[in-house]
Amino acid sequence: MRVLFVHQNFPGQYRHIAPALGQMPGNEVVALGMAERPQMPGIRYVRYGLKRPSTPGIHALAEDFEAKVIRAEAAARACLRLKAEGFAPDIIVAHPGWGETLLLKDVWPDAKQLSFIEFNYSAAGADVGFDPEFPLVGEDAHFKIRLKNAHNFLTFEHSDWLISPTHWQGAQVPATYRHKLSVIHDGIDTDLIKPNPRATISLNRDGVNLKPGDEVVTFVNRNLEPYRGYHMFMRALPEILRRRPRARVVLVGGNGVSYGSAPKDGRSYREMFLDEVKDRLDLSRVHFVGQIPYPIFLNLLQVSAAHVYLTYPFVLSWSLLEAMAAGCAVIGSRTQPVEEVLRHRENGVLVDFFSPQEIADATVDALARPHAHRDLRAAARRSAEAYDLKRVCLPQHIQLIEAVAAGRAPSVTRG
């Protein structure tokens, strides 16, 4: 089988799938992306570069689509060079989110295409309009949301099959196209991510050492921002620290913006919402550690006494399932993506996203009664095992890719 993986920031979601296929006898695997990446065993990596920037002064509603067209052309030119060398994929496995795949069916009309659909935007019913504190203002903002999906609908049409990592994300795909959609998660390495009663973590800058049994509250995002409930968590902190004088809070995440708009006053969201509550916090017990290496992140989960995960109705973070695999006592927002994996008082605790009081009460309870949460921790671990990388998700991904490449109706339709 000849496979072409396409991802702007390869390997992305394909960090396990691509090497697995590349090491299977008889396969030829090529990957296309923009970023510099070390070569991976069994994979030829090809970079494409942009030949031109976006057009200055272009119509504001066309900016996003033009950027995707520029990437699509650059990717297609790189693929034409591959074609001239004699490479013809049986299947293109791609994340189309940045536009690279829009023209690839014109390069290789006979190749099957399996497209990873991370999120299909909507002007209502999901992330947009969810948080009244950050409303979508003006007609143009709503127009942009609709047009943001233009490349998605082209993808739905020319793809032979679609895949989403969760059922809720898959349900955002219009019903017309769901007959060719499989739901398979990227997978969590539950052999690596597991409870460890001997784990320790040192916050060297603050001279603090933490271990299981300590009152450690964890909050993890790529960036600390409203989409992931940072503002609500910060508003819960004064009550948590007041009621648990030995608790320490460790926040992982950068100061940028992954989703939504940046604050208008030039501050980061981290600064904005810390400033709101800092006069009511013992800041010696609040530790902002930024973005940390993965092994340290896992150690942090293993010492956590209460892990808080909040999100708008949006893409589910890997970190939630990783926290469950580590056996954390998880407090999650009662939003659809979270409710797909976290069930109230069965494998975690669900709280109102907009209630700092509920967030504080649930977190304090996990700290005050760790033995009462022992069964929830064990159940969280068992739930995460349903998303195990090696035994569940990776075999399903390979089966799906082989089926689509061969033109067969995929047998894996649920994850």
Contacts in CASP RR format, 6 or more apart in sequence:
PFRMAT RR
TARGET T0000
AUTHOR 0000-0000-0000
METHOD contacts of the structure
MODEL  1
MRVLFVHQNFPGQYRHIAPALGQMPGNEVVALGMAERPQMPGIRYVRYGL
KRPSTPGIHALAEDFEAKVIRAEAAARACLRLKAEGFAPDIIVAHPGWGE
TLLLKDVWPDAKQLSFIEFNYSAAGADVGFDPEFPLVGEDAHFKIRLKNA
HNFLTFEHSDWLISPTHWQGAQVPATYRHKLSVIHDGIDTDLIKPNPRAT
ISLNRDGVNLKPGDEVVTFVNRNLEPYRGYHMFMRALPEILRRRPRARVV
LVGGNGVSYGSAPKDGRSYREMFLDEVKDRLDLSRVHFVGQIPYPIFLNL
LQVSAAHVYLTYPFVLSWSLLEAMAAGCAVIGSRTQPVEEVLRHRENGVL
VDFFSPQEIADATVDALARPHAHRDLRAAARRSAEAYDLKRVCLPQHIQL
IEAVAAGRAPSVTRG
1 21 0 8 1.000
1 26 0 8 1.000
1 27 0 8 1.000
1 28 0 8 1.000
1 90 0 8 1.000
1 91 0 8 1.000
1 401 0 8 1.000
1 402 0 8 1.000
1 405 0 8 1.000
2 27 0 8 1.000
2 28 0 8 1.000
2 29 0 8 1.000
2 30 0 8 1.000
2 87 0 8 1.000
2 88 0 8 1.000
2 89 0 8 1.000
2 90 0 8 1.000
2 91 0 8 1.000
3 18 0 8 1.000
3 21 0 8 1.000
3 22 0 8 1.000
3 27 0 8 1.000
3 28 0 8 1.000
3 29 0 8 1.000
3 30 0 8 1.000
3 89 0 8 1.000
3 90 0 8 1.000
3 91 0 8 1.000
3 92 0 8 1.000
3 93 0 8 1.000
3 401 0 8 1.000
3 405 0 8 1.000
4 30 0 8 1.000
4 31 0 8 1.000
4 32 0 8 1.000
4 79 0 8 1.000
4 82 0 8 1.000
4 87 0 8 1.000
4 89 0 8 1.000
4 91 0 8 1.000
4 92 0 8 1.000
4 93 0 8 1.000
4 94 0 8 1.000
4 111 0 8 1.000
5 11 0 8 1.000
5 14 0 8 1.000
5 17 0 8 1.000
5 18 0 8 1.000
5 29 0 8 1.000
5 30 0 8 1.000
5 31 0 8 1.000
5 32 0 8 1.000
5 43 0 8 1.000
5 93 0 8 1.000
5 94 0 8 1.000
6 31 0 8 1.000
6 32 0 8 1.000
6 33 0 8 1.000
6 75 0 8 1.000
6 92 0 8 1.000
6 93 0 8 1.000
6 94 0 8 1.000
6 95 0 8 1.000
6 96 0 8 1.000
6 100 0 8 1.000
6 101 0 8 1.000
6 104 0 8 1.000
7 13 0 8 1.000
7 14 0 8 1.000
7 31 0 8 1.000
7 32 0 8 1.000
7 33 0 8 1.000
7 94 0 8 1.000
7 95 0 8 1.000
8 33 0 8 1.000
8 34 0 8 1.000
8 35 0 8 1.000
8 71 0 8 1.000
8 95 0 8 1.000
8 97 0 8 1.000
8 98 0 8 1.000
8 100 0 8 1.000
9 33 0 8 1.000
9 34 0 8 1.000
9 35 0 8 1.000
10 18 0 8 1.000
10 31 0 8 1.000
10 32 0 8 1.000
10 33 0 8 1.000
10 35 0 8 1.000
10 37 0 8 1.000
10 45 0 8 1.000
11 18 0 8 1.000
11 19 0 8 1.000
11 31 0 8 1.000
11 37 0 8 1.000
11 40 0 8 1.000
12 95 0 8 1.000
13 95 0 8 1.000
13 116 0 8 1.000
13 165 0 8 1.000
13 186 0 8 1.000
14 31 0 8 1.000
14 93 0 8 1.000
14 95 0 8 1.000
16 186 0 8 1.000
16 187 0 8 1.000
16 389 0 8 1.000
16 394 0 8 1.000
17 93 0 8 1.000
17 394 0 8 1.000
17 397 0 8 1.000
17 398 0 8 1.000
17 401 0 8 1.000
18 29 0 8 1.000
18 31 0 8 1.000
18 40 0 8 1.000
18 43 0 8 1.000
19 40 0 8 1.000
19 41 0 8 1.000
19 42 0 8 1.000
19 43 0 8 1.000
20 394 0 8 1.000
20 398 0 8 1.000
21 27 0 8 1.000
21 29 0 8 1.000
21 398 0 8 1.000
21 401 0 8 1.000
22 29 0 8 1.000
22 41 0 8 1.000
22 42 0 8 1.000
22 43 0 8 1.000
23 41 0 8 1.000
23 42 0 8 1.000
28 87 0 8 1.000
29 42 0 8 1.000
29 43 0 8 1.000
29 44 0 8 1.000
30 43 0 8 1.000
30 44 0 8 1.000
30 45 0 8 1.000
30 46 0 8 1.000
30 82 0 8 1.000
30 87 0 8 1.000
30 89 0 8 1.000
31 40 0 8 1.000
31 43 0 8 1.000
31 44 0 8 1.000
31 45 0 8 1.000
31 46 0 8 1.000
32 46 0 8 1.000
32 47 0 8 1.000
32 48 0 8 1.000
32 75 0 8 1.000
32 78 0 8 1.000
32 79 0 8 1.000
32 100 0 8 1.000
33 45 0 8 1.000
33 46 0 8 1.000
33 47 0 8 1.000
33 48 0 8 1.000
33 75 0 8 1.000
33 100 0 8 1.000
34 47 0 8 1.000
34 48 0 8 1.000
34 49 0 8 1.000
34 50 0 8 1.000
35 47 0 8 1.000
36 47 0 8 1.000
37 45 0 8 1.000
39 45 0 8 1.000
46 78 0 8 1.000
46 82 0 8 1.000
47 78 0 8 1.000
48 74 0 8 1.000
48 75 0 8 1.000
48 77 0 8 1.000
48 78 0 8 1.000
48 100 0 8 1.000
49 74 0 8 1.000
49 78 0 8 1.000
50 70 0 8 1.000
50 71 0 8 1.000
50 74 0 8 1.000
51 70 0 8 1.000
51 73 0 8 1.000
51 74 0 8 1.000
51 77 0 8 1.000
52 70 0 8 1.000
53 70 0 8 1.000
54 63 0 8 1.000
54 66 0 8 1.000
54 67 0 8 1.000
54 70 0 8 1.000
55 66 0 8 1.000
58 66 0 8 1.000
60 140 0 8 1.000
60 144 0 8 1.000
61 140 0 8 1.000
61 143 0 8 1.000
61 144 0 8 1.000
61 147 0 8 1.000
62 147 0 8 1.000
64 144 0 8 1.000
64 147 0 8 1.000
64 148 0 8 1.000
65 147 0 8 1.000
65 150 0 8 1.000
65 151 0 8 1.000
68 97 0 8 1.000
68 98 0 8 1.000
68 99 0 8 1.000
68 102 0 8 1.000
68 151 0 8 1.000
69 99 0 8 1.000
69 102 0 8 1.000
71 98 0 8 1.000
71 99 0 8 1.000
71 100 0 8 1.000
72 99 0 8 1.000
72 100 0 8 1.000
72 101 0 8 1.000
72 102 0 8 1.000
72 103 0 8 1.000
73 103 0 8 1.000
74 100 0 8 1.000
75 99 0 8 1.000
75 100 0 8 1.000
75 101 0 8 1.000
75 103 0 8 1.000
75 104 0 8 1.000
76 103 0 8 1.000
76 104 0 8 1.000
76 106 0 8 1.000
76 107 0 8 1.000
79 104 0 8 1.000
79 107 0 8 1.000
79 108 0 8 1.000
80 107 0 8 1.000
83 107 0 8 1.000
83 108 0 8 1.000
88 108 0 8 1.000
88 110 0 8 1.000
88 111 0 8 1.000
89 108 0 8 1.000
89 111 0 8 1.000
90 111 0 8 1.000
90 112 0 8 1.000
90 405 0 8 1.000
91 111 0 8 1.000
91 112 0 8 1.000
91 113 0 8 1.000
91 114 0 8 1.000
91 401 0 8 1.000
91 404 0 8 1.000
91 405 0 8 1.000
92 101 0 8 1.000
92 104 0 8 1.000
92 108 0 8 1.000
92 111 0 8 1.000
92 112 0 8 1.000
92 113 0 8 1.000
92 114 0 8 1.000
93 114 0 8 1.000
93 116 0 8 1.000
93 401 0 8 1.000
94 100 0 8 1.000
94 101 0 8 1.000
94 104 0 8 1.000
94 113 0 8 1.000
94 114 0 8 1.000
94 115 0 8 1.000
94 116 0 8 1.000
95 115 0 8 1.000
95 116 0 8 1.000
95 118 0 8 1.000
96 102 0 8 1.000
96 115 0 8 1.000
96 116 0 8 1.000
96 117 0 8 1.000
96 151 0 8 1.000
96 152 0 8 1.000
96 155 0 8 1.000
96 159 0 8 1.000
97 118 0 8 1.000
97 151 0 8 1.000
97 152 0 8 1.000
99 151 0 8 1.000
101 113 0 8 1.000
101 115 0 8 1.000
101 155 0 8 1.000
102 151 0 8 1.000
102 154 0 8 1.000
102 155 0 8 1.000
104 111 0 8 1.000
104 113 0 8 1.000
105 111 0 8 1.000
105 113 0 8 1.000
105 158 0 8 1.000
112 160 0 8 1.000
112 161 0 8 1.000
112 404 0 8 1.000
112 405 0 8 1.000
112 407 0 8 1.000
113 158 0 8 1.000
113 159 0 8 1.000
113 160 0 8 1.000
113 161 0 8 1.000
114 159 0 8 1.000
114 160 0 8 1.000
114 161 0 8 1.000
114 162 0 8 1.000
114 163 0 8 1.000
114 400 0 8 1.000
114 401 0 8 1.000
114 404 0 8 1.000
115 155 0 8 1.000
115 159 0 8 1.000
115 161 0 8 1.000
115 162 0 8 1.000
115 163 0 8 1.000
116 163 0 8 1.000
116 164 0 8 1.000
117 152 0 8 1.000
117 155 0 8 1.000
117 156 0 8 1.000
117 162 0 8 1.000
117 163 0 8 1.000
117 164 0 8 1.000
117 169 0 8 1.000
117 170 0 8 1.000
117 172 0 8 1.000
117 173 0 8 1.000
117 181 0 8 1.000
118 164 0 8 1.000
118 165 0 8 1.000
118 169 0 8 1.000
118 315 0 8 1.000
119 169 0 8 1.000
119 172 0 8 1.000
119 314 0 8 1.000
119 315 0 8 1.000
120 149 0 8 1.000
120 152 0 8 1.000
120 170 0 8 1.000
120 172 0 8 1.000
120 173 0 8 1.000
120 174 0 8 1.000
121 127 0 8 1.000
121 128 0 8 1.000
121 145 0 8 1.000
121 148 0 8 1.000
121 149 0 8 1.000
121 152 0 8 1.000
122 128 0 8 1.000
122 145 0 8 1.000
122 172 0 8 1.000
123 136 0 8 1.000
123 142 0 8 1.000
123 145 0 8 1.000
123 146 0 8 1.000
125 313 0 8 1.000
126 172 0 8 1.000
126 312 0 8 1.000
126 313 0 8 1.000
126 314 0 8 1.000
127 227 0 8 1.000
127 259 0 8 1.000
127 312 0 8 1.000
127 313 0 8 1.000
127 314 0 8 1.000
128 136 0 8 1.000
128 145 0 8 1.000
129 135 0 8 1.000
129 136 0 8 1.000
130 312 0 8 1.000
130 313 0 8 1.000
131 226 0 8 1.000
131 312 0 8 1.000
131 354 0 8 1.000
133 226 0 8 1.000
133 231 0 8 1.000
134 226 0 8 1.000
134 260 0 8 1.000
134 261 0 8 1.000
136 142 0 8 1.000
136 145 0 8 1.000
156 162 0 8 1.000
156 173 0 8 1.000
156 174 0 8 1.000
156 176 0 8 1.000
156 177 0 8 1.000
159 180 0 8 1.000
160 180 0 8 1.000
160 404 0 8 1.000
160 407 0 8 1.000
161 180 0 8 1.000
161 181 0 8 1.000
161 182 0 8 1.000
161 400 0 8 1.000
161 404 0 8 1.000
161 410 0 8 1.000
162 173 0 8 1.000
162 177 0 8 1.000
162 180 0 8 1.000
162 181 0 8 1.000
162 182 0 8 1.000
163 181 0 8 1.000
163 182 0 8 1.000
163 183 0 8 1.000
163 184 0 8 1.000
163 400 0 8 1.000
164 170 0 8 1.000
164 172 0 8 1.000
164 173 0 8 1.000
164 181 0 8 1.000
164 182 0 8 1.000
164 183 0 8 1.000
165 183 0 8 1.000
165 184 0 8 1.000
165 185 0 8 1.000
165 186 0 8 1.000
165 316 0 8 1.000
166 183 0 8 1.000
166 185 0 8 1.000
166 316 0 8 1.000
166 337 0 8 1.000
166 340 0 8 1.000
166 341 0 8 1.000
167 183 0 8 1.000
167 340 0 8 1.000
167 414 0 8 1.000
168 313 0 8 1.000
168 316 0 8 1.000
168 336 0 8 1.000
168 337 0 8 1.000
168 340 0 8 1.000
169 315 0 8 1.000
169 316 0 8 1.000
169 337 0 8 1.000
170 178 0 8 1.000
170 181 0 8 1.000
170 183 0 8 1.000
171 178 0 8 1.000
173 181 0 8 1.000
181 413 0 8 1.000
182 400 0 8 1.000
182 410 0 8 1.000
182 412 0 8 1.000
182 413 0 8 1.000
182 414 0 8 1.000
182 415 0 8 1.000
183 413 0 8 1.000
183 414 0 8 1.000
183 415 0 8 1.000
184 393 0 8 1.000
184 396 0 8 1.000
184 397 0 8 1.000
184 400 0 8 1.000
184 412 0 8 1.000
184 415 0 8 1.000
185 321 0 8 1.000
185 387 0 8 1.000
185 393 0 8 1.000
185 415 0 8 1.000
186 318 0 8 1.000
186 389 0 8 1.000
186 393 0 8 1.000
187 321 0 8 1.000
187 387 0 8 1.000
187 388 0 8 1.000
187 389 0 8 1.000
187 392 0 8 1.000
187 393 0 8 1.000
187 394 0 8 1.000
188 318 0 8 1.000
188 321 0 8 1.000
188 322 0 8 1.000
188 325 0 8 1.000
188 384 0 8 1.000
188 387 0 8 1.000
188 388 0 8 1.000
188 389 0 8 1.000
188 393 0 8 1.000
189 388 0 8 1.000
189 389 0 8 1.000
189 390 0 8 1.000
190 325 0 8 1.000
190 381 0 8 1.000
190 384 0 8 1.000
190 385 0 8 1.000
190 387 0 8 1.000
190 388 0 8 1.000
190 389 0 8 1.000
191 390 0 8 1.000
192 298 0 8 1.000
193 298 0 8 1.000
193 301 0 8 1.000
193 322 0 8 1.000
193 325 0 8 1.000
193 326 0 8 1.000
193 384 0 8 1.000
194 325 0 8 1.000
194 326 0 8 1.000
194 327 0 8 1.000
194 381 0 8 1.000
195 302 0 8 1.000
195 326 0 8 1.000
195 327 0 8 1.000
195 377 0 8 1.000
195 381 0 8 1.000
196 212 0 8 1.000
196 299 0 8 1.000
196 302 0 8 1.000
197 212 0 8 1.000
198 212 0 8 1.000
199 211 0 8 1.000
199 212 0 8 1.000
199 299 0 8 1.000
199 302 0 8 1.000
199 303 0 8 1.000
200 209 0 8 1.000
200 210 0 8 1.000
200 211 0 8 1.000
200 299 0 8 1.000
200 303 0 8 1.000
201 209 0 8 1.000
201 210 0 8 1.000
201 211 0 8 1.000
201 296 0 8 1.000
201 299 0 8 1.000
201 300 0 8 1.000
201 303 0 8 1.000
202 208 0 8 1.000
202 209 0 8 1.000
202 210 0 8 1.000
203 209 0 8 1.000
203 210 0 8 1.000
203 250 0 8 1.000
203 287 0 8 1.000
203 289 0 8 1.000
206 284 0 8 1.000
206 287 0 8 1.000
208 248 0 8 1.000
208 287 0 8 1.000
210 216 0 8 1.000
210 248 0 8 1.000
210 250 0 8 1.000
210 303 0 8 1.000
211 303 0 8 1.000
212 302 0 8 1.000
212 303 0 8 1.000
212 305 0 8 1.000
213 303 0 8 1.000
213 305 0 8 1.000
213 370 0 8 1.000
214 246 0 8 1.000
214 248 0 8 1.000
214 303 0 8 1.000
214 305 0 8 1.000
215 244 0 8 1.000
215 246 0 8 1.000
215 247 0 8 1.000
215 248 0 8 1.000
215 305 0 8 1.000
215 367 0 8 1.000
216 247 0 8 1.000
216 248 0 8 1.000
216 249 0 8 1.000
216 250 0 8 1.000
216 300 0 8 1.000
216 303 0 8 1.000
216 304 0 8 1.000
216 305 0 8 1.000
216 306 0 8 1.000
217 240 0 8 1.000
217 247 0 8 1.000
217 248 0 8 1.000
217 249 0 8 1.000
217 250 0 8 1.000
217 304 0 8 1.000
217 305 0 8 1.000
217 306 0 8 1.000
217 307 0 8 1.000
217 308 0 8 1.000
217 363 0 8 1.000
217 367 0 8 1.000
218 249 0 8 1.000
218 250 0 8 1.000
218 251 0 8 1.000
218 252 0 8 1.000
218 300 0 8 1.000
218 301 0 8 1.000
218 304 0 8 1.000
218 306 0 8 1.000
218 307 0 8 1.000
218 308 0 8 1.000
218 323 0 8 1.000
218 328 0 8 1.000
219 230 0 8 1.000
219 233 0 8 1.000
219 249 0 8 1.000
219 250 0 8 1.000
219 251 0 8 1.000
219 252 0 8 1.000
219 307 0 8 1.000
219 308 0 8 1.000
219 309 0 8 1.000
220 251 0 8 1.000
220 252 0 8 1.000
220 253 0 8 1.000
220 297 0 8 1.000
220 300 0 8 1.000
220 307 0 8 1.000
220 309 0 8 1.000
220 317 0 8 1.000
220 319 0 8 1.000
220 323 0 8 1.000
221 228 0 8 1.000
221 230 0 8 1.000
221 252 0 8 1.000
221 253 0 8 1.000
221 254 0 8 1.000
221 258 0 8 1.000
221 317 0 8 1.000
221 319 0 8 1.000
222 253 0 8 1.000
222 254 0 8 1.000
222 258 0 8 1.000
222 291 0 8 1.000
222 317 0 8 1.000
223 253 0 8 1.000
223 254 0 8 1.000
223 255 0 8 1.000
223 256 0 8 1.000
223 257 0 8 1.000
223 258 0 8 1.000
223 269 0 8 1.000
224 230 0 8 1.000
224 251 0 8 1.000
224 253 0 8 1.000
224 254 0 8 1.000
224 255 0 8 1.000
224 256 0 8 1.000
224 268 0 8 1.000
224 269 0 8 1.000
224 270 0 8 1.000
225 256 0 8 1.000
225 257 0 8 1.000
225 258 0 8 1.000
225 259 0 8 1.000
225 260 0 8 1.000
225 269 0 8 1.000
226 269 0 8 1.000
226 312 0 8 1.000
227 258 0 8 1.000
227 259 0 8 1.000
227 260 0 8 1.000
227 311 0 8 1.000
227 312 0 8 1.000
227 314 0 8 1.000
228 259 0 8 1.000
228 310 0 8 1.000
228 311 0 8 1.000
228 312 0 8 1.000
228 317 0 8 1.000
229 310 0 8 1.000
229 311 0 8 1.000
229 312 0 8 1.000
229 333 0 8 1.000
229 353 0 8 1.000
230 269 0 8 1.000
230 270 0 8 1.000
230 273 0 8 1.000
230 310 0 8 1.000
231 269 0 8 1.000
231 272 0 8 1.000
231 273 0 8 1.000
232 310 0 8 1.000
232 353 0 8 1.000
232 354 0 8 1.000
232 355 0 8 1.000
232 356 0 8 1.000
232 359 0 8 1.000
233 308 0 8 1.000
233 310 0 8 1.000
233 356 0 8 1.000
233 359 0 8 1.000
234 273 0 8 1.000
234 274 0 8 1.000
234 276 0 8 1.000
234 277 0 8 1.000
235 273 0 8 1.000
235 276 0 8 1.000
235 277 0 8 1.000
235 356 0 8 1.000
236 356 0 8 1.000
236 357 0 8 1.000
236 359 0 8 1.000
236 360 0 8 1.000
236 363 0 8 1.000
237 249 0 8 1.000
237 277 0 8 1.000
237 281 0 8 1.000
237 286 0 8 1.000
237 360 0 8 1.000
238 277 0 8 1.000
238 280 0 8 1.000
238 281 0 8 1.000
239 356 0 8 1.000
239 357 0 8 1.000
239 360 0 8 1.000
239 364 0 8 1.000
240 247 0 8 1.000
240 249 0 8 1.000
240 360 0 8 1.000
240 363 0 8 1.000
240 364 0 8 1.000
240 367 0 8 1.000
241 247 0 8 1.000
241 249 0 8 1.000
241 281 0 8 1.000
241 282 0 8 1.000
241 285 0 8 1.000
241 286 0 8 1.000
243 360 0 8 1.000
243 364 0 8 1.000
244 364 0 8 1.000
244 367 0 8 1.000
244 368 0 8 1.000
247 285 0 8 1.000
247 367 0 8 1.000
248 285 0 8 1.000
248 286 0 8 1.000
248 287 0 8 1.000
249 285 0 8 1.000
249 286 0 8 1.000
249 287 0 8 1.000
250 287 0 8 1.000
250 289 0 8 1.000
250 300 0 8 1.000
251 286 0 8 1.000
251 287 0 8 1.000
251 288 0 8 1.000
251 289 0 8 1.000
251 290 0 8 1.000
252 289 0 8 1.000
252 290 0 8 1.000
252 291 0 8 1.000
252 292 0 8 1.000
252 297 0 8 1.000
252 300 0 8 1.000
253 288 0 8 1.000
253 289 0 8 1.000
253 290 0 8 1.000
253 291 0 8 1.000
254 270 0 8 1.000
254 290 0 8 1.000
254 291 0 8 1.000
255 268 0 8 1.000
255 269 0 8 1.000
255 270 0 8 1.000
255 271 0 8 1.000
255 290 0 8 1.000
256 262 0 8 1.000
256 268 0 8 1.000
256 269 0 8 1.000
257 269 0 8 1.000
259 312 0 8 1.000
259 314 0 8 1.000
263 269 0 8 1.000
263 272 0 8 1.000
265 272 0 8 1.000
267 275 0 8 1.000
270 288 0 8 1.000
292 300 0 8 1.000
298 322 0 8 1.000
298 326 0 8 1.000
301 307 0 8 1.000
301 322 0 8 1.000
301 323 0 8 1.000
301 326 0 8 1.000
301 327 0 8 1.000
301 328 0 8 1.000
302 326 0 8 1.000
304 323 0 8 1.000
304 326 0 8 1.000
304 328 0 8 1.000
304 329 0 8 1.000
305 329 0 8 1.000
305 366 0 8 1.000
305 367 0 8 1.000
305 370 0 8 1.000
306 328 0 8 1.000
306 329 0 8 1.000
306 331 0 8 1.000
306 362 0 8 1.000
306 363 0 8 1.000
306 366 0 8 1.000
306 367 0 8 1.000
307 323 0 8 1.000
307 328 0 8 1.000
307 329 0 8 1.000
307 330 0 8 1.000
307 331 0 8 1.000
308 330 0 8 1.000
308 331 0 8 1.000
308 332 0 8 1.000
308 359 0 8 1.000
308 363 0 8 1.000
309 317 0 8 1.000
309 319 0 8 1.000
309 320 0 8 1.000
309 323 0 8 1.000
309 330 0 8 1.000
309 331 0 8 1.000
309 332 0 8 1.000
309 333 0 8 1.000
309 338 0 8 1.000
310 332 0 8 1.000
310 333 0 8 1.000
310 335 0 8 1.000
310 353 0 8 1.000
310 359 0 8 1.000
311 317 0 8 1.000
311 333 0 8 1.000
311 335 0 8 1.000
311 337 0 8 1.000
311 338 0 8 1.000
311 353 0 8 1.000
312 335 0 8 1.000
312 353 0 8 1.000
313 335 0 8 1.000
313 336 0 8 1.000
313 337 0 8 1.000
314 337 0 8 1.000
315 337 0 8 1.000
316 337 0 8 1.000
316 338 0 8 1.000
316 340 0 8 1.000
316 341 0 8 1.000
320 330 0 8 1.000
320 332 0 8 1.000
320 338 0 8 1.000
320 341 0 8 1.000
320 342 0 8 1.000
321 341 0 8 1.000
321 384 0 8 1.000
321 387 0 8 1.000
322 384 0 8 1.000
323 330 0 8 1.000
323 380 0 8 1.000
324 330 0 8 1.000
324 341 0 8 1.000
324 342 0 8 1.000
324 347 0 8 1.000
324 380 0 8 1.000
324 381 0 8 1.000
324 383 0 8 1.000
324 384 0 8 1.000
325 380 0 8 1.000
325 381 0 8 1.000
325 384 0 8 1.000
325 385 0 8 1.000
326 381 0 8 1.000
327 377 0 8 1.000
327 378 0 8 1.000
327 380 0 8 1.000
327 381 0 8 1.000
327 384 0 8 1.000
328 377 0 8 1.000
328 380 0 8 1.000
329 348 0 8 1.000
329 349 0 8 1.000
329 366 0 8 1.000
329 370 0 8 1.000
329 373 0 8 1.000
329 376 0 8 1.000
329 377 0 8 1.000
329 380 0 8 1.000
330 342 0 8 1.000
330 347 0 8 1.000
330 348 0 8 1.000
330 349 0 8 1.000
330 376 0 8 1.000
330 380 0 8 1.000
331 348 0 8 1.000
331 349 0 8 1.000
331 351 0 8 1.000
331 359 0 8 1.000
331 362 0 8 1.000
331 363 0 8 1.000
331 366 0 8 1.000
332 338 0 8 1.000
332 342 0 8 1.000
332 348 0 8 1.000
332 349 0 8 1.000
332 350 0 8 1.000
332 351 0 8 1.000
333 350 0 8 1.000
333 351 0 8 1.000
333 352 0 8 1.000
333 353 0 8 1.000
334 344 0 8 1.000
334 350 0 8 1.000
334 351 0 8 1.000
334 352 0 8 1.000
334 353 0 8 1.000
335 353 0 8 1.000
338 350 0 8 1.000
339 350 0 8 1.000
341 383 0 8 1.000
341 387 0 8 1.000
342 348 0 8 1.000
342 350 0 8 1.000
342 380 0 8 1.000
342 383 0 8 1.000
343 350 0 8 1.000
344 350 0 8 1.000
345 376 0 8 1.000
346 376 0 8 1.000
346 379 0 8 1.000
347 376 0 8 1.000
347 379 0 8 1.000
347 380 0 8 1.000
347 382 0 8 1.000
347 383 0 8 1.000
348 373 0 8 1.000
348 376 0 8 1.000
348 379 0 8 1.000
348 380 0 8 1.000
349 362 0 8 1.000
349 365 0 8 1.000
349 366 0 8 1.000
349 376 0 8 1.000
351 358 0 8 1.000
351 359 0 8 1.000
351 361 0 8 1.000
351 362 0 8 1.000
352 358 0 8 1.000
365 372 0 8 1.000
365 373 0 8 1.000
366 373 0 8 1.000
385 392 0 8 1.000
386 392 0 8 1.000
387 393 0 8 1.000
392 415 0 8 1.000
393 415 0 8 1.000
396 412 0 8 1.000
396 415 0 8 1.000
399 410 0 8 1.000
399 411 0 8 1.000
399 412 0 8 1.000
400 410 0 8 1.000
400 412 0 8 1.000
403 409 0 8 1.000
403 410 0 8 1.000
403 411 0 8 1.000
403 412 0 8 1.000
404 410 0 8 1.000
END
